[in-house]
Amino acid sequence: MTAIVSLRAVAQEMDVHSDQHHAYLNKRTGELVTIGDEEISIIESGDDIEEYPEWQREAIRKTQEVLDSDEYLPLPSKFDIHEYAIMERFCRSRDDREVRERLLYCIDGSGAFRLFKDAIREFGIVDDWFSFRESALEEIAIDWLDANGIQYTSNDKSKLPRQE
């Protein structure tokens, strides 16, 4: 039996990972776990974990559990999320032609992320962007949860995996 997980929690966990941290979901319990490259390196090197502070020993033990278990599935990575594609869809979704064209111009070339952030502040659409991005992350999470047969809850309603 798999747990029913929170769609919002999965999407939020996907939003905070980085190149040095990797998010996993325990498909049996629904627990979300983030493990770091440092703890992975410690495990791979075979170091005695007793040489590390207690807080890090706990992280190392949890990392070992995640890596040794088939119960944990890696959440979509930044490569699966395609932040740039989300930004482009947001730009194209703008009704105002001037705003749309300026945003598209900003994301073309180097410094795209900084220019985009500056432009959404200038146009006063920061909240629109964050709402759009949150919805996009939830869509990616739904696809991932469905693909892995994991039930989720959203808006206080349980969702069963899509039946193909």
Protein Blocks (a to p, Z undefined) as FASTA:
>chain_A
ZZdddfklmmmmmmmgcfkbccdddfknopacdddfklmmmmmnopafklpcfklmmmmm
mmmmmmmpckbccdddfklnommlmmmmmmmmpmblmlmmmmmmmmgcehklmmmmmmmm
mnopmmmmmmmmmmmmmmmmmmmmmmnopacdeehiacddddZZ
